[in-house]
Amino acid sequence: MNEAQPLTRIQARNRAAILSGGLDAFSSAGFRGATLDQIAEAAGLSKPNLLYYFPSKDAIYTALLEGLLETWLDPLHALDADGDPVAEILAYAHRKLAMSRDFPRESRLFANEILAGAPQIGAVLSGPLRSLVDEKATVLRGWMEAGQIRASDPHHLIFSIWALTQHYADFDVQVRAVLGETDPFAGADRFIDQLFRSVLEPVQDRPL
């Protein structure tokens, strides 16, 4: 399909349906386990019709990852060096948790790609992602040196936010099995705020 030509409304709808079907298939079965037949069925299209829009399974997977990476990096980009340090870091953690709530399939797609050795996005991880994390780690280190937040390893602080927030999407079945009918994100918001405040806020000197 010629991407240079503007899509008609039907073409745009079909393309979106294919990407959504691909997201379902890849996030649940991984790249190797997903098939074009599964994606076509989820999209409500025939396989030949699907191939009109995307020539291969790889093309669908690549399109999904390219769109995902931009969305995935936005919350970290938004961390403002001129803002209040504790508020900025907490806001980042809450944005990441909201992404797990609103985009669980995308989170699992990303996790599956990483577990597979990042064959499609390895260059991005060691290039743009690393540069962005290093940039924000420098901001965190500056806040630490100024005594605005407690000293710790800034890279591992970022990793801990990723690990805690993305758990709610990547291990959704486990979380909901343990909590039952309880909304996991209501409790998670409160816990993340409490946890990271205790990690971040400087210890106040006790009065003599």
Accessible surface in RSA format (square Angstrom, percent):
REM  Atomic radii and reference values for relative SASA: ProtOr
REM  Chains: A
REM  Algorithm: Lee & Richards
REM  Probe-radius: 1.40
REM  Slices: 20
REM RES _ NUM      All-atoms   Total-Side   Main-Chain    Non-polar    All polar
REM                ABS   REL    ABS   REL    ABS   REL    ABS   REL    ABS   REL
RES MET A   1    70.81  36.7   8.14   5.4  62.67 149.2  17.98  15.3  52.84  70.0
RES ASN A   2    84.19  58.1  68.03  65.7  16.17  38.9  30.08  72.4  54.11  52.3
RES GLU A   3   105.16  60.4  80.45  60.9  24.72  58.8  58.77 113.7  46.39  37.9
RES ALA A   4    93.49  86.0  53.36  82.3  40.13  91.3  65.38  92.1  28.11  74.5
RES GLN A   5   113.85  63.7 109.38  79.9   4.48  10.7  30.33  64.6  83.52  63.3
RES PRO A   6   125.13  91.2 100.88  92.0  24.24  88.1 113.54  93.7  11.59  72.0
RES LEU A   7    62.86  35.0  34.81  24.9  28.05  70.5  34.98  24.6  27.89  75.1
RES THR A   8    78.41  55.8  69.86  70.8   8.54  20.4  74.92 100.6   3.49   5.3
RES ARG A   9   212.98  89.4 197.47 100.7  15.51  36.9  81.84 111.9 131.14  79.5
RES ILE A  10   102.39  58.3 102.12  76.1   0.27   0.6 102.15  73.6   0.24   0.7
RES GLN A  11    38.58  21.6  38.58  28.2   0.00   0.0   7.52  16.0  31.06  23.6
RES ALA A  12    44.21  40.6  38.88  60.0   5.33  12.1  40.07  56.4   4.14  11.0
RES ARG A  13   151.78  63.7 143.23  73.0   8.55  20.4  69.54  95.0  82.24  49.8
RES ASN A  14    17.92  12.4  17.92  17.3   0.00   0.0   0.00   0.0  17.92  17.3
RES ARG A  15    56.49  23.7  56.49  28.8   0.00   0.0   7.12   9.7  49.36  29.9
RES ALA A  16    60.21  55.4  51.43  79.4   8.78  20.0  55.79  78.6   4.42  11.7
RES ALA A  17    30.54  28.1  21.29  32.9   9.24  21.0  29.04  40.9   1.50   4.0
RES ILE A  18     0.00   0.0   0.00   0.0   0.00   0.0   0.00   0.0   0.00   0.0
RES LEU A  19    37.62  21.0  37.24  26.6   0.38   0.9  37.55  26.4   0.07   0.2
RES SER A  20    46.92  39.6  42.98  57.4   3.93   9.1  26.42  56.3  20.50  28.7
RES GLY A  21     2.01   2.5   0.00   N/A   2.01   2.5   1.27   3.5   0.74   1.7
RES GLY A  22     0.00   0.0   0.00   N/A   0.00   0.0   0.00   0.0   0.00   0.0
RES LEU A  23     8.72   4.9   8.72   6.2   0.00   0.0   8.72   6.1   0.00   0.0
RES ASP A  24    63.95  44.8  59.11  58.8   4.84  11.4  20.77  48.9  43.17  43.1
RES ALA A  25    10.59   9.7   3.36   5.2   7.24  16.5  10.55  14.9   0.04   0.1
RES PHE A  26     0.31   0.2   0.12   0.1   0.19   0.5   0.12   0.1   0.19   0.5
RES SER A  27     8.61   7.3   3.56   4.7   5.05  11.6   0.00   0.0   8.61  12.1
RES SER A  28    95.53  80.7  55.24  73.7  40.30  92.8  48.56 103.4  46.97  65.8
RES ALA A  29    48.46  44.6  21.70  33.5  26.76  60.9  32.07  45.2  16.40  43.4
RES GLY A  30    14.43  17.8   0.00   N/A  14.43  17.8  13.45  36.9   0.97   2.2
RES PHE A  31    59.95  30.0  53.09  32.9   6.86  17.8  53.09  32.2   6.86  19.6
RES ARG A  32   226.21  95.0 199.23 101.6  26.98  64.2  74.69 102.1 151.51  91.8
RES GLY A  33    38.48  47.4   0.00   N/A  38.48  47.4  26.17  71.8  12.31  27.6
RES ALA A  34     0.70   0.6   0.00   0.0   0.70   1.6   0.00   0.0   0.70   1.9
RES THR A  35    59.15  42.1  56.33  57.1   2.82   6.7  56.83  76.3   2.32   3.5
RES LEU A  36    32.09  17.9  28.23  20.2   3.87   9.7  28.23  19.8   3.87  10.4
RES ASP A  37    87.68  61.4  81.41  81.0   6.27  14.8  29.97  70.5  57.72  57.6
RES GLN A  38    85.02  47.5  79.13  57.8   5.89  14.0  33.07  70.4  51.95  39.4
RES ILE A  39     0.00   0.0   0.00   0.0   0.00   0.0   0.00   0.0   0.00   0.0
RES ALA A  40     4.82   4.4   4.82   7.4   0.00   0.0   4.82   6.8   0.00   0.0
RES GLU A  41   145.55  83.6 124.43  94.1  21.13  50.3  51.20  99.0  94.36  77.0
RES ALA A  42    59.96  55.1  18.54  28.6  41.42  94.2  29.90  42.1  30.06  79.6
RES ALA A  43    14.32  13.2   0.00   0.0  14.32  32.6   2.31   3.3  12.01  31.8
RES GLY A  44    65.53  80.8   0.00   N/A  65.53  80.8  36.54 100.3  29.00  64.9
RES LEU A  45    32.02  17.8  16.74  12.0  15.28  38.4  22.88  16.1   9.14  24.6
RES SER A  46    64.99  54.9  48.34  64.5  16.65  38.4  48.56 103.4  16.43  23.0
RES LYS A  47    83.66  40.8  78.73  48.3   4.92  11.7  34.18  30.8  49.48  52.7
RES PRO A  48    99.84  72.8  88.36  80.5  11.49  41.8  91.73  75.7   8.11  50.4
RES ASN A  49    55.69  38.4  49.39  47.7   6.29  15.2  14.01  33.7  41.67  40.3
RES LEU A  50     0.00   0.0   0.00   0.0   0.00   0.0   0.00   0.0   0.00   0.0
RES LEU A  51    69.50  38.7  55.40  39.6  14.10  35.4  56.04  39.4  13.46  36.2
RES TYR A  52   113.64  53.1 101.07  57.5  12.56  32.7  85.18  64.0  28.46  35.1
RES TYR A  53    12.47   5.8   7.58   4.3   4.89  12.7   0.14   0.1  12.33  15.2
RES PHE A  54     8.08   4.0   8.08   5.0   0.00   0.0   8.08   4.9   0.00   0.0
RES PRO A  55   106.38  77.5  83.20  75.8  23.18  84.2  86.97  71.8  19.41 120.6
RES SER A  56    39.57  33.4  38.07  50.8   1.50   3.5  31.43  66.9   8.14  11.4
RES LYS A  57    41.70  20.3  39.88  24.5   1.81   4.3  22.19  20.0  19.51  20.8
RES ASP A  58    72.23  50.6  71.89  71.6   0.35   0.8  23.88  56.2  48.35  48.2
RES ALA A  59    28.40  26.1  16.92  26.1  11.48  26.1  24.87  35.0   3.53   9.3
RES ILE A  60     0.00   0.0   0.00   0.0   0.00   0.0   0.00   0.0   0.00   0.0
RES TYR A  61     6.92   3.2   6.92   3.9   0.00   0.0   3.27   2.5   3.65   4.5
RES THR A  62    47.28  33.6  46.89  47.5   0.39   0.9  38.72  52.0   8.57  12.9
RES ALA A  63    25.32  23.3  13.07  20.2  12.25  27.9  15.75  22.2   9.57  25.3
RES LEU A  64    21.11  11.8  15.04  10.8   6.08  15.3  17.66  12.4   3.45   9.3
RES LEU A  65     2.87   1.6   2.87   2.1   0.00   0.0   2.87   2.0   0.00   0.0
RES GLU A  66   115.66  66.4 102.99  77.9  12.67  30.2  41.75  80.7  73.91  60.3
RES GLY A  67    43.20  53.3   0.00   N/A  43.20  53.3  37.95 104.1   5.25  11.8
RES LEU A  68     8.51   4.7   2.67   1.9   5.84  14.7   7.07   5.0   1.44   3.9
RES LEU A  69    22.35  12.4  22.35  16.0   0.00   0.0  22.35  15.7   0.00   0.0
RES GLU A  70   127.37  73.1 118.71  89.8   8.66  20.6  41.07  79.4  86.30  70.5
RES THR A  71    54.98  39.1  53.53  54.3   1.45   3.5  27.17  36.5  27.81  42.0
RES TRP A  72    16.13   6.5  10.91   5.3   5.22  12.3  10.83   5.8   5.30   8.6
RES LEU A  73    28.22  15.7  27.94  20.0   0.27   0.7  28.22  19.8   0.00   0.0
RES ASP A  74    76.31  53.5  72.48  72.1   3.83   9.1  24.96  58.7  51.35  51.2
RES PRO A  75     9.76   7.1   7.64   7.0   2.12   7.7   9.62   7.9   0.14   0.9
RES LEU A  76     4.27   2.4   4.14   3.0   0.13   0.3   4.14   2.9   0.13   0.3
RES HIS A  77   105.56  57.7  88.65  61.6  16.91  43.3  56.75  58.5  48.81  56.8
RES ALA A  78    56.07  51.6  31.16  48.1  24.91  56.7  43.99  61.9  12.08  32.0
RES LEU A  79     5.43   3.0   3.54   2.5   1.89   4.8   3.54   2.5   1.89   5.1
RES ASP A  80    66.92  46.9  61.55  61.3   5.37  12.7  18.82  44.3  48.10  48.0
RES ALA A  81    53.18  48.9  38.57  59.5  14.61  33.2  38.57  54.3  14.61  38.7
RES ASP A  82   138.91  97.3 102.66 102.2  36.26  85.7  32.82  77.2 106.10 105.8
RES GLY A  83    21.79  26.9   0.00   N/A  21.79  26.9  14.93  41.0   6.86  15.4
RES ASP A  84    87.57  61.3  73.20  72.9  14.37  34.0  34.11  80.3  53.47  53.3
RES PRO A  85     7.86   5.7   7.86   7.2   0.00   0.0   7.86   6.5   0.00   0.0
RES VAL A  86    18.24  12.0  18.24  16.5   0.00   0.0  18.24  15.9   0.00   0.0
RES ALA A  87    53.15  48.9  44.10  68.1   9.05  20.6  49.49  69.7   3.66   9.7
RES GLU A  88    32.39  18.6  31.94  24.2   0.45   1.1   0.55   1.1  31.84  26.0
RES ILE A  89     1.46   0.8   1.46   1.1   0.00   0.0   1.46   1.1   0.00   0.0
RES LEU A  90     7.21   4.0   7.19   5.1   0.02   0.0   7.21   5.1   0.00   0.0
RES ALA A  91    39.07  35.9  31.91  49.3   7.16  16.3  38.03  53.6   1.05   2.8
RES TYR A  92     3.90   1.8   3.90   2.2   0.00   0.0   1.34   1.0   2.56   3.2
RES ALA A  93     0.00   0.0   0.00   0.0   0.00   0.0   0.00   0.0   0.00   0.0
RES HIS A  94    49.70  27.2  45.59  31.7   4.11  10.5  40.72  42.0   8.99  10.5
RES ARG A  95    72.87  30.6  68.19  34.8   4.68  11.1  54.26  74.2  18.61  11.3
RES LYS A  96     5.84   2.8   5.32   3.3   0.52   1.2   1.07   1.0   4.77   5.1
RES LEU A  97     2.31   1.3   2.31   1.7   0.00   0.0   2.31   1.6   0.00   0.0
RES ALA A  98    27.86  25.6  26.14  40.3   1.72   3.9  27.69  39.0   0.17   0.5
RES MET A  99    15.80   8.2  15.18  10.0   0.62   1.5  14.33  12.2   1.47   1.9
RES SER A 100     2.21   1.9   0.86   1.1   1.35   3.1   0.00   0.0   2.21   3.1
RES ARG A 101   115.14  48.3  97.93  49.9  17.20  41.0  37.74  51.6  77.40  46.9
RES ASP A 102    77.92  54.6  50.86  50.6  27.06  64.0  19.15  45.1  58.77  58.6
RES PHE A 103    78.93  39.5  78.28  48.5   0.65   1.7  78.93  47.9   0.00   0.0
RES PRO A 104    42.93  31.3  42.93  39.1   0.00   0.0  42.93  35.4   0.00   0.0
RES ARG A 105    71.84  30.2  71.84  36.6   0.00   0.0  23.71  32.4  48.13  29.2
RES GLU A 106    35.77  20.5  35.77  27.1   0.00   0.0  14.05  27.2  21.72  17.7
RES SER A 107     0.13   0.1   0.00   0.0   0.13   0.3   0.02   0.0   0.12   0.2
RES ARG A 108    66.80  28.0  66.21  33.8   0.59   1.4  27.80  38.0  39.00  23.6
RES LEU A 109     1.15   0.6   1.15   0.8   0.00   0.0   1.15   0.8   0.00   0.0
RES PHE A 110    24.45  12.2  24.45  15.1   0.00   0.0  24.45  14.8   0.00   0.0
RES ALA A 111    22.58  20.8  18.01  27.8   4.56  10.4  22.39  31.5   0.18   0.5
RES ASN A 112    43.08  29.7  37.75  36.5   5.33  12.8   8.17  19.7  34.92  33.7
RES GLU A 113     0.86   0.5   0.44   0.3   0.42   1.0   0.42   0.8   0.44   0.4
RES ILE A 114    68.28  38.9  59.23  44.1   9.05  21.8  59.23  42.6   9.05  24.6
RES LEU A 115   151.95  84.6 117.82  84.3  34.13  85.8 121.30  85.2  30.65  82.5
RES ALA A 116    74.24  68.3  36.53  56.4  37.71  85.8  49.48  69.7  24.75  65.6
RES GLY A 117    61.01  75.2   0.00   N/A  61.01  75.2  36.03  98.9  24.97  55.9
RES ALA A 118    11.18  10.3   7.83  12.1   3.35   7.6   7.83  11.0   3.35   8.9
RES PRO A 119    94.33  68.8  52.79  48.1  41.54 151.0  64.31  53.1  30.02 186.6
RES GLN A 120    80.66  45.1  51.20  37.4  29.46  70.1   4.79  10.2  75.87  57.5
RES ILE A 121     4.98   2.8   4.88   3.6   0.10   0.2   4.98   3.6   0.00   0.0
RES GLY A 122    28.32  34.9   0.00   N/A  28.32  34.9  23.00  63.1   5.32  11.9
RES ALA A 123    84.72  77.9  66.60 102.8  18.12  41.2  72.93 102.7  11.79  31.2
RES VAL A 124    40.50  26.7  40.10  36.3   0.40   1.0  40.46  35.2   0.04   0.1
RES LEU A 125    42.24  23.5  35.80  25.6   6.44  16.2  35.97  25.3   6.27  16.9
RES SER A 126    77.80  65.7  58.10  77.5  19.70  45.4  43.80  93.3  34.00  47.6
RES GLY A 127    25.69  31.7   0.00   N/A  25.69  31.7  25.36  69.6   0.33   0.7
RES PRO A 128    79.51  57.9  68.08  62.1  11.43  41.6  75.70  62.5   3.80  23.6
RES LEU A 129    25.89  14.4  25.89  18.5   0.00   0.0  25.89  18.2   0.00   0.0
RES ARG A 130   154.30  64.8 149.49  76.2   4.81  11.4  38.63  52.8 115.67  70.1
RES SER A 131    71.82  60.7  61.94  82.7   9.88  22.8  35.76  76.1  36.06  50.5
RES LEU A 132     9.65   5.4   6.76   4.8   2.88   7.3   9.27   6.5   0.38   1.0
RES VAL A 133     8.34   5.5   8.34   7.5   0.00   0.0   8.34   7.2   0.00   0.0
RES ASP A 134    58.56  41.0  56.29  56.0   2.27   5.4  25.40  59.8  33.16  33.1
RES GLU A 135    96.10  55.2  86.43  65.4   9.67  23.0  39.94  77.3  56.15  45.8
RES LYS A 136    14.56   7.1  14.56   8.9   0.00   0.0   0.55   0.5  14.00  14.9
RES ALA A 137     0.48   0.4   0.48   0.7   0.00   0.0   0.48   0.7   0.00   0.0
RES THR A 138    86.39  61.4  82.74  83.9   3.66   8.7  62.14  83.5  24.25  36.7
RES VAL A 139    28.01  18.4  20.18  18.3   7.83  18.9  27.07  23.5   0.94   2.6
RES LEU A 140     2.74   1.5   2.74   2.0   0.00   0.0   2.74   1.9   0.00   0.0
RES ARG A 141    96.14  40.4  96.14  49.0   0.00   0.0  39.08  53.4  57.06  34.6
RES GLY A 142    34.97  43.1   0.00   N/A  34.97  43.1  29.19  80.1   5.78  12.9
RES TRP A 143    16.63   6.7  16.63   8.0   0.00   0.0   8.21   4.4   8.41  13.7
RES MET A 144    18.19   9.4   7.24   4.8  10.95  26.1   4.65   3.9  13.55  17.9
RES GLU A 145   140.83  80.9 100.54  76.1  40.29  95.9  50.13  97.0  90.70  74.1
RES ALA A 146    71.76  66.0  32.76  50.5  39.01  88.7  45.27  63.7  26.50  70.2
RES GLY A 147    46.99  57.9   0.00   N/A  46.99  57.9  31.40  86.2  15.59  34.9
RES GLN A 148    84.98  47.5  71.76  52.4  13.22  31.5  27.98  59.5  57.00  43.2
RES ILE A 149     3.04   1.7   0.00   0.0   3.04   7.3   0.00   0.0   3.04   8.2
RES ARG A 150   101.67  42.7  93.72  47.8   7.95  18.9  31.50  43.0  70.17  42.5
RES ALA A 151    90.22  83.0  60.91  94.0  29.31  66.7  61.06  86.0  29.16  77.2
RES SER A 152    56.33  47.6  30.54  40.8  25.79  59.4  44.42  94.6  11.91  16.7
RES ASP A 153    73.94  51.8  60.59  60.3  13.35  31.6  27.13  63.8  46.81  46.7
RES PRO A 154     8.38   6.1   8.38   7.6   0.00   0.0   8.38   6.9   0.00   0.0
RES HIS A 155    54.08  29.6  54.08  37.6   0.00   0.0  42.22  43.5  11.85  13.8
RES HIS A 156   112.20  61.3 108.52  75.4   3.69   9.4  65.89  67.9  46.31  53.9
RES LEU A 157    11.34   6.3   5.53   4.0   5.81  14.6  10.11   7.1   1.22   3.3
RES ILE A 158     3.17   1.8   3.17   2.4   0.00   0.0   3.17   2.3   0.00   0.0
RES PHE A 159    85.89  43.0  83.49  51.7   2.40   6.3  83.79  50.8   2.10   6.0
RES SER A 160    46.15  39.0  37.55  50.1   8.60  19.8  42.50  90.5   3.65   5.1
RES ILE A 161     2.22   1.3   2.22   1.7   0.00   0.0   2.22   1.6   0.00   0.0
RES TRP A 162    58.47  23.5  58.07  28.1   0.39   0.9  55.04  29.3   3.43   5.6
RES ALA A 163    72.22  66.4  52.34  80.8  19.88  45.2  64.72  91.1   7.50  19.9
RES LEU A 164    42.30  23.6  37.98  27.2   4.33  10.9  42.26  29.7   0.05   0.1
RES THR A 165     0.00   0.0   0.00   0.0   0.00   0.0   0.00   0.0   0.00   0.0
RES GLN A 166    26.52  14.8  26.52  19.4   0.00   0.0   4.51   9.6  22.01  16.7
RES HIS A 167    63.19  34.5  59.19  41.1   4.01  10.2  38.15  39.3  25.04  29.1
RES TYR A 168    33.01  15.4  30.91  17.6   2.10   5.5   8.28   6.2  24.73  30.5
RES ALA A 169     0.47   0.4   0.00   0.0   0.47   1.1   0.47   0.7   0.00   0.0
RES ASP A 170    39.92  28.0  19.17  19.1  20.74  49.1   7.58  17.8  32.33  32.2
RES PHE A 171   109.91  55.0 105.35  65.3   4.55  11.9 109.91  66.6   0.00   0.0
RES ASP A 172    34.71  24.3  33.17  33.0   1.54   3.6   3.92   9.2  30.79  30.7
RES VAL A 173   125.68  82.7 120.31 108.9   5.37  12.9 123.64 107.4   2.04   5.5
RES GLN A 174    96.91  54.2  90.02  65.8   6.89  16.4  34.00  72.4  62.91  47.7
RES VAL A 175    14.59   9.6  10.51   9.5   4.08   9.8  14.59  12.7   0.00   0.0
RES ARG A 176   105.13  44.1 100.89  51.4   4.24  10.1  40.27  55.0  64.86  39.3
RES ALA A 177    81.39  74.8  42.94  66.3  38.45  87.5  55.78  78.6  25.61  67.8
RES VAL A 178   119.52  78.6  88.30  79.9  31.22  75.2  94.48  82.1  25.04  67.9
RES LEU A 179    76.66  42.7  61.86  44.3  14.80  37.2  65.05  45.7  11.61  31.2
RES GLY A 180    44.38  54.7   0.00   N/A  44.38  54.7  33.28  91.3  11.10  24.9
RES GLU A 181   180.71 103.8 147.62 111.7  33.10  78.8  70.45 136.3 110.26  90.0
RES THR A 182    81.45  57.9  71.80  72.8   9.64  23.0  50.11  67.3  31.34  47.4
RES ASP A 183    78.17  54.8  69.11  68.8   9.06  21.4  35.07  82.5  43.10  43.0
RES PRO A 184     4.29   3.1   1.41   1.3   2.87  10.4   1.98   1.6   2.30  14.3
RES PHE A 185    12.78   6.4  12.36   7.7   0.42   1.1  12.71   7.7   0.06   0.2
RES ALA A 186    46.69  42.9  34.61  53.4  12.07  27.5  44.81  63.1   1.87   5.0
RES GLY A 187    29.49  36.4   0.00   N/A  29.49  36.4  24.87  68.2   4.62  10.4
RES ALA A 188     3.56   3.3   0.10   0.2   3.46   7.9   2.03   2.9   1.53   4.1
RES ASP A 189    48.32  33.9  47.22  47.0   1.11   2.6  19.41  45.7  28.91  28.8
RES ARG A 190   166.42  69.9 156.46  79.8   9.96  23.7  79.51 108.7  86.91  52.7
RES PHE A 191    97.91  49.0  94.61  58.6   3.30   8.6  97.61  59.2   0.30   0.9
RES ILE A 192     0.00   0.0   0.00   0.0   0.00   0.0   0.00   0.0   0.00   0.0
RES ASP A 193    41.47  29.0  41.47  41.3   0.00   0.0  12.56  29.6  28.91  28.8
RES GLN A 194   128.97  72.1 120.75  88.2   8.22  19.6  43.56  92.7  85.41  64.8
RES LEU A 195    61.13  34.0  57.90  41.4   3.22   8.1  61.12  42.9   0.00   0.0
RES PHE A 196     5.70   2.9   5.70   3.5   0.00   0.0   5.70   3.5   0.00   0.0
RES ARG A 197    97.69  41.0  97.69  49.8   0.00   0.0  29.96  40.9  67.73  41.0
RES SER A 198    63.87  54.0  48.91  65.3  14.96  34.5  49.97 106.4  13.91  19.5
RES VAL A 199    58.22  38.3  50.60  45.8   7.62  18.4  55.00  47.8   3.22   8.7
RES LEU A 200     1.92   1.1   1.92   1.4   0.00   0.0   1.92   1.3   0.00   0.0
RES GLU A 201    70.69  40.6  69.74  52.8   0.95   2.3  20.49  39.6  50.20  41.0
RES PRO A 202    46.28  33.7  38.84  35.4   7.44  27.0  39.96  33.0   6.31  39.2
RES VAL A 203   109.01  71.7  83.60  75.7  25.41  61.2  88.12  76.6  20.89  56.6
RES GLN A 204   140.70  78.7 127.74  93.4  12.96  30.9  59.37 126.4  81.32  61.7
RES ASP A 205   140.21  98.2 113.90 113.4  26.31  62.2  37.82  89.0 102.40 102.1
RES ARG A 206   216.60  90.9 197.22 100.5  19.38  46.1  69.72  95.3 146.88  89.0
RES PRO A 207   128.96  94.0 100.29  91.4  28.67 104.2 111.28  91.9  17.68 109.9
RES LEU A 208   224.75 125.2 153.73 110.0  71.02 178.5 184.24 129.4  40.51 109.0
END  Absolute sums over single chains surface
CHAIN  1 A    11633.2       9387.9       2245.3       6842.8       4790.4
END  Absolute sums over all chains
TOTAL         11633.2       9387.9       2245.3       6842.8       4790.4
